[in-house]
């Protein structure tokens, strides 16, 4: 790529921005297809792996063609900045994955808050119907602690601890000892 072509490409990018991994104006269809094969290999990509994958897909076994293709692709890699463009593509796809993951986590959090709210409403109704004299102090304390912990976990205020801590005076057996 000449300095003039590079300047034109930079000016065009400033006026009409495009993603760097899209086909460049002076990039042939064959060069772009080769870049796509290189780009799609992921973080462990290199030209030799891209050529090998291309050759396997084409069911081509000629080693002379493989060597020639490697040299051509290596030149295209330099001329069309494949490594930089592939890195841009990796960053872009990673941002998309993170955004999708964030949406999933937020949706799950909202679902958990709705379910927790419904559960607390049921407990509230049950408590209204119960005679406080029928409840032991331990039961009331346990219910309050459980409700507070669930509410905090649903709000993201504390991390959920999946390992239950034994209460004072309580013996917990692991599943290995069950039935002994």
C-alpha positions in Angstrom: 0.0 0.0 0.0 1.5 3.3 -1.0 1.5 6.4 1.2 -1.2 8.0 -1.0 -3.5 5.0 -0.7 -2.9 4.9 3.0 -3.7 8.6 3.3 -6.9 8.2 1.3 -7.9 5.2 3.4 -7.3 7.2 6.6 -9.3 10.2 5.3 -12.1 7.9 4.2 -12.2 6.2 7.7 -12.4 9.6 9.3 -15.3 10.7 7.2 -17.1 7.3 6.9 -16.0 5.2 9.8 -16.1 1.4 9.3 -15.0 -1.5 11.3 -11.3 -2.4 10.5 -12.2 -6.1 10.0 -14.5 -5.3 7.1 -13.2 -5.6 3.5 -10.8 -2.7 2.7 -11.4 -0.8 -0.5 -8.3 -2.0 -2.3 -8.4 -5.5 -0.9 -9.3 -8.2 -3.4 -12.0 -10.8 -2.7 -9.4 -13.5 -2.4 -7.3 -11.5 0.1 -10.4 -10.7 2.2 -11.5 -14.4 2.2 -8.0 -15.3 3.3 -8.2 -12.7 6.0 -11.6 -14.1 7.2 -10.1 -17.6 7.4 -7.2 -16.1 9.5 -9.5 -13.9 11.6 -11.9 -16.8 12.4 -9.2 -18.9 14.0 -9.4 -17.0 17.2 -6.7 -16.1 19.7 -4.3 -18.9 18.6 -4.3 -17.8 15.0 -1.4 -17.7 12.6 -1.0 -17.7 8.9 0.2 -21.3 8.7 -2.9 -22.6 10.6 -5.1 -20.5 8.4 -3.5 -21.9 5.2 -3.8 -25.5 6.6 -7.5 -24.9 7.5 -8.2 -23.5 4.1 -6.4 -26.4 2.4 -8.4 -28.9 4.4 -11.7 -27.2 3.6 -10.8 -27.3 -0.1 -9.7 -30.9 0.2 -6.4 -29.9 -1.4 -3.3 -32.0 -0.8 -0.8 -30.3 -3.0 2.1 -29.2 -0.8 3.5 -26.9 -3.6 0.2 -25.0 -3.6 0.3 -24.8 0.2 3.8 -23.2 0.2 2.8 -20.7 -2.5 -0.5 -19.9 -0.7 1.5 -19.4 2.6 3.8 -16.8 0.9 0.9 -15.0 -0.7 -1.1 -14.9 2.5 2.0 -13.7 4.4 2.3 -10.8 2.0 -1.4 -10.0 2.3 -1.1 -10.2 6.1 1.5 -7.4 6.0 -0.2 -5.3 3.3 -3.6 -5.4 4.9 -2.7 -5.4 8.6 -4.4 -8.7 9.4 -3.1 -9.0 12.9 -4.3 -5.5 13.9 -7.7 -6.1 12.2 -8.1 -9.5 13.8 -7.3 -8.0 17.2 -9.9 -5.3 16.6 -12.4 -8.0 15.7 -11.5 -10.0 18.9 -12.1 -6.9 21.0 -15.4 -6.3 19.3 -16.7 -9.8 19.7 -15.6 -9.9 23.3 -17.5 -6.6 24.0 -20.6 -8.2 22.4 -20.2 -11.3 24.6 -19.8 -9.2 27.8 -22.8 -7.1 26.9 -24.9 -10.2 26.4 -23.6 -11.7 29.7 -24.4 -8.5 31.5 -28.0 -8.6 30.1 -28.4 -12.2 31.2 -27.1 -11.5 34.7 -29.4 -8.5 35.0 -32.4 -10.5 33.8 -31.6 -13.3 36.3 -31.3 -10.8 39.1 -34.6 -9.2 38.3 -36.2 -12.7 38.1 -34.7 -13.6 41.5 -36.0 -10.3 43.0 -39.5 -11.0 41.8 -39.5 -14.6 43.2 -38.0 -13.4 46.5 -40.7 -10.7 46.7 -43.4 -13.3 46.1 -41.9 -15.7 48.7 -41.8 -12.9 51.2 -45.4 -12.0 50.5 -46.5 -15.6 51.2 -44.5 -15.6 54.4 -46.0 -12.3 55.4 -49.5 -13.7 54.9 -48.7 -16.9 56.8 -47.2 -14.8 59.7 -50.4 -12.7 59.8 -52.5 -15.9 60.2 -50.2 -17.5 62.8 -50.5 -17.1 66.6 -47.2 -15.7 67.8 -47.4 -17.9 70.9 -47.1 -20.9 68.6 -43.6 -19.8 67.4 -40.4 -20.5 69.3 -37.8 -17.8 69.7 -35.4 -19.9 67.7 -37.8 -20.3 64.8 -38.5 -16.5 64.6 -34.8 -15.7 64.7 -34.0 -18.2 62.0 -36.8 -16.9 59.8 -35.6 -13.3 60.2 -32.0 -14.2 59.5 -33.0 -16.2 56.4 -35.2 -13.4 55.1 -32.5 -10.8 55.6 -29.8 -13.0 54.0 -32.1 -13.8 51.0 -33.0 -10.1 50.5 -29.3 -9.0 50.7 -28.2 -11.8 48.2 -31.0 -10.8 45.8 -29.9 -7.2 46.0 -26.3 -8.2 45.4 -25.1 -6.8 48.7 -23.4 -10.0 49.8 -22.1 -13.0 47.9 -24.1 -16.2 48.2 -22.3 -18.7 50.4 -23.3 -22.2 49.3 -21.6 -23.9 52.2 -23.9 -23.9 55.2 -22.3 -23.1 58.5 -23.3 -25.3 61.4 -25.0 -23.6 64.3 -23.7 -23.7 67.8 -24.3 -27.2 69.3 -25.3 -28.6 65.9 -23.4 -31.5 64.3 -23.3 -31.6 60.5 -22.2 -34.8 58.8 -20.8 -34.9 55.3 -22.5 -37.3 52.8 -19.5 -39.7 53.2 -20.7 -40.5 56.7 -24.3 -40.8 56.0 -25.8 -44.1 57.1 -23.0 -45.0 59.5 
